[in-house]
Amino acid sequence: MCLQSSSESTARSSFSFTGWSSSCSALLSSCKPAVRRGSTWRAHLRWLAAFGIAHGFYEWGDLFIPIQAEYLGAASMKMLYFVHKVLLAVSFACLLQFGVAVHPSSKRGIGFHWCTVAVFLFWAILVFGMFPGEFDDPEWRRNSNALARYLIGFPGSLLAAYGLRAHTYQRIKPLNVPMIVQMFQAAGISLGIYALVGGLIVPPVGFFPGNVLNVETFTGWVGIPPLIFRSLVGAVIAFTIIRALEIFDLETERRIEHLEQQQIINAEHERLARDLHDGAIQKVYTAGLLVESAEWIAQPESEVGKRLKRAVSVISDAILDLRRNLAELHAHTQVPGKPLALLLGEIARNPNYNSMVKVSVETDLPEGKAMSDRRTGHLLAIVNEAMANAVRHAKAQMVSIQAEDRGEAFHIQIQDDGIGLPSGFTDGYGLRNMRDRARLLNGKIEFNNNKGLLVTLEIPWKD
């Protein structure tokens, strides 16, 4: 009987370790590209991976620690049991921190980020202050286990489930890739289930609800230990998130490639538009003036005069056609008549950007002050270029946009936390395009390394 119990314990612990630690180690590996891509929410997944690994070692400790009783003294065993329960609380704290980190709310204060530490300290005060006892005492171990699940594991699982769901609908769904949304929905549902089987089902304790709903009563009702359900849920979470990240990688590559292609196309349109305006249109207009002056010299009713009159008409039509072509080349810089603050906010909410970096916008602009549509179009093109650079090259996780009114001038800064510009760097296609637009607006633009790349643009409000 003892041998059978030991085998069952080994199977349960090994299954749990495989379901959480191994799966989440793979999850950690899948999160490594977040450093390269600068996807801040992917970086947050390391908290979920840390939870799986720490919790796997905790479950393994249920088998490992009793075996050490034959070789270690009482003091060493007490220390092992102490570390064992602290590891459980730490694992749940990682899960809670994942929920805090992935929560997409923009109104979180500093205290929101410290709630994990506060909850962990509250658990420690209860366990070591209000429920004192020897660390190797079975009753103390059961109480500390139950309190860790009630105070940290249960709310942590619910917050992680809600945060992942909210993040999916706010940041991922606008990408219009249903497979990613479905994977994250499944992961969120699994976290909600874990809140029940991992946060409410505790060892038998002398207080409610653990004296009613616990491991023994649940196993008696269902016939399956809750540990099996926890491990299955862990495997589902790891699989769905890893699968979602694989799809997200492909979608990210596609979108980055699209951004680069669009950048090249827009820059080429700008070059053609400048050449058309400064070259062809001016030459045709000059030719029209010459022909028109010749028409005035010629006899009105003469054959030469009639031909010159038709030539002036044809040249005028040609100028109108060239101007229409010029307007089409500038179509990507035309914007609807909206306030600048609203337009900058739309850029921040663009799923091409905010699904890969966290974007914040701060504006201090008077309501009645506005630029012409042409100037606004060039300004937004510069901002979009800076955002695209942060996504494609800078390996940034956060981008901050700050715009303010400085009397006759409009001032804006775009700061990312990426790698900045390398020493000896020469302007690429995108930066040259940004400088050209700034010159067209009679403004000045600067690129400086400041814990990332800082783009500073100042332009007059009016032409």
PyMOL commands that set and color helices and strands:
alter all, ss='L'
color gray80, all
select helices_A, chain A and resi 2-31+33-37+40-68+74-102+110-113+115-130+138-175+178-199+215-222+226-297+303-329+331-333+340-348+351-354+373-392+429-440
alter helices_A, ss='H'
color red, helices_A
select strands_A, chain A and resi 358-364+398-406+409-416+444-449+453-460
alter strands_A, ss='S'
color yellow, strands_A
deselect
rebuild
show_as cartoon
